[in-house]
Amino acid sequence: MLLQIVLVTIVVRFAQGLECWQCSANSFKECQKTGKLVTCSSSEDVCSTVVRRYFVVHRIWKQCKQKQSCSSDREQNWDKFGGGNNQCNENFRSSVCTCCCEKDSCNVNEMCKAKITSNTCSAVRPNFKHGRMFCTNGNKVGSKYLFSCTDSGFYLNPAGHSTSQCMGNGEWTLKPPCCSKQCPPYIPFDLVWVYTRKSREKFGLIRRTLRQSFRRLRQEKENLRVGRIVYSDVVHEEISFNLRADWQSISLEYIRAQLDFLPDSEIVNTGAALKYIKETFFAKDHWNLSHADVVIVTTDSDSDDDVTKVAKSLRDDGVLVYSVFLKTSENKPNMQELLDIAGEEDHVFIADENVEGIGDRIADELIGHLCQNLCDE
């Protein structure tokens, strides 16, 4: 019963959407007194505050609003030509100010004052690779920068960040974008795939999971190298291989045949396998390469050695670590250990015997991490 109550609470809260203060008043005091907190519709994703003033007469509106509409109104705060005739300015006898915010109740105490505190914004970098930019009036208040990508195969990132305006507080409405290749399929990264010798009977499922992930990523082969670690009490170097681009040419039958020659061992030292990866695959001389590092640990049993310290060390070096547990009727996942390996709950995956959909989920996670900071390259 308790579980049902928690689930219902979560669903209801999610369905409620954003909460904003709503009022129509002649003063902020009246707005606070007569207004109320309302739940926005699914299409309204910001809280809006509009303040109109003529000499000492005020009119205040607070409400839910669509983000695009509110942002468009807010752009009118500043003189787009940078001449100082700002629509929102306490120094003028009349003023209209619009403010937008995106958190629950964020407009309750919003005064929406836009007194000009700066006449300029920081200069935008002049070197806009693979594209061009145009500004209406330099970095003066009200000026707009327009960005576009001109080289074939390059796109604005983040998408939609084609215009940014200098506001009276000295800030641009949007961070300048960059022109990058479409991600995916352009995701340059190195992947080390780790699995235990004990899980050899499930190797076909593991391999299918990995291939399913790359099918979802639509990965370009030249941007991906894969390494493989097979381990039990030790890393079996004779059938492991370092980072290479032609990994897909290795047949399933060949790998299974190699696994049959390994000595039997019931010991699983996942910590030792991760240490081997850190010292052999991702040593310091590897850090100079301009692509991400990913480790996927696939197991079906608990580790017999400690995984916490070495896994954290890998993550501190910037390596994305994922743990995949192959669940059957005979074994249960140790969630704490899987979390100690991956570091985040979103990086832990539990797969049943058909692994259906697990590849898509891993791919979505990889895309979320590897495609979000392309402008920092």
Rosetta blueprint (number, residue, H / E / L):
1 M L
2 L H
3 L H
4 Q H
5 I H
6 V H
7 L H
8 V H
9 T H
10 I H
11 V H
12 V H
13 R H
14 F H
15 A H
16 Q H
17 G L
18 L L
19 E E
20 C E
21 W E
22 Q E
23 C E
24 S E
25 A E
26 N L
27 S L
28 F H
29 K H
30 E H
31 C H
32 Q H
33 K H
34 T H
35 G L
36 K E
37 L E
38 V E
39 T E
40 C L
41 S L
42 S L
43 S L
44 E L
45 D L
46 V E
47 C E
48 S E
49 T E
50 V E
51 V E
52 R E
53 R E
54 Y E
55 F L
56 V L
57 V E
58 H E
59 R E
60 I E
61 W E
62 K E
63 Q E
64 C E
65 K E
66 Q L
67 K H
68 Q H
69 S H
70 C H
71 S H
72 S H
73 D H
74 R H
75 E H
76 Q L
77 N L
78 W L
79 D L
80 K L
81 F L
82 G L
83 G L
84 G L
85 N L
86 N L
87 Q L
88 C L
89 N L
90 E L
91 N L
92 F L
93 R L
94 S E
95 S E
96 V E
97 C E
98 T E
99 C E
100 C E
101 C E
102 E L
103 K L
104 D L
105 S L
106 C L
107 N L
108 V L
109 N L
110 E L
111 M L
112 C L
113 K L
114 A L
115 K L
116 I L
117 T L
118 S L
119 N L
120 T E
121 C L
122 S L
123 A L
124 V L
125 R L
126 P L
127 N L
128 F L
129 K L
130 H L
131 G E
132 R E
133 M E
134 F E
135 C E
136 T L
137 N L
138 G L
139 N L
140 K E
141 V L
142 G L
143 S L
144 K E
145 Y E
146 L E
147 F E
148 S E
149 C E
150 T L
151 D L
152 S L
153 G L
154 F E
155 Y E
156 L E
157 N E
158 P L
159 A L
160 G L
161 H L
162 S L
163 T E
164 S E
165 Q E
166 C E
167 M L
168 G L
169 N L
170 G L
171 E L
172 W E
173 T L
174 L L
175 K L
176 P L
177 P L
178 C E
179 C E
180 S E
181 K E
182 Q L
183 C L
184 P L
185 P L
186 Y L
187 I L
188 P L
189 F E
190 D E
191 L E
192 V E
193 W E
194 V E
195 Y E
196 T E
197 R H
198 K H
199 S H
200 R H
201 E H
202 K H
203 F H
204 G H
205 L H
206 I H
207 R H
208 R H
209 T H
210 L H
211 R H
212 Q H
213 S H
214 F H
215 R H
216 R H
217 L H
218 R L
219 Q L
220 E L
221 K H
222 E H
223 N H
224 L E
225 R E
226 V E
227 G E
228 R E
229 I E
230 V E
231 Y E
232 S L
233 D L
234 V L
235 V E
236 H L
237 E H
238 E H
239 I H
240 S L
241 F E
242 N E
243 L E
244 R E
245 A L
246 D L
247 W H
248 Q H
249 S H
250 I L
251 S L
252 L H
253 E H
254 Y H
255 I H
256 R H
257 A H
258 Q H
259 L H
260 D H
261 F L
262 L L
263 P L
264 D L
265 S L
266 E L
267 I L
268 V L
269 N L
270 T H
271 G H
272 A H
273 A H
274 L H
275 K H
276 Y H
277 I H
278 K H
279 E H
280 T H
281 F H
282 F L
283 A L
284 K H
285 D H
286 H H
287 W L
288 N L
289 L L
290 S L
291 H L
292 A E
293 D E
294 V E
295 V E
296 I E
297 V E
298 T E
299 T E
300 D L
301 S L
302 D L
303 S L
304 D L
305 D L
306 D L
307 V L
308 T H
309 K H
310 V H
311 A H
312 K H
313 S H
314 L H
315 R H
316 D H
317 D L
318 G L
319 V L
320 L E
321 V E
322 Y E
323 S E
324 V E
325 F E
326 L E
327 K L
328 T E
329 S L
330 E L
331 N E
332 K L
333 P L
334 N L
335 M H
336 Q H
337 E H
338 L H
339 L H
340 D H
341 I H
342 A H
343 G L
344 E L
345 E H
346 D H
347 H H
348 V E
349 F E
350 I E
351 A E
352 D L
353 E L
354 N L
355 V L
356 E L
357 G L
358 I H
359 G H
360 D H
361 R H
362 I H
363 A H
364 D H
365 E H
366 L H
367 I H
368 G H
369 H H
370 L H
371 C L
372 Q L
373 N L
374 L H
375 C H
376 D H
377 E L
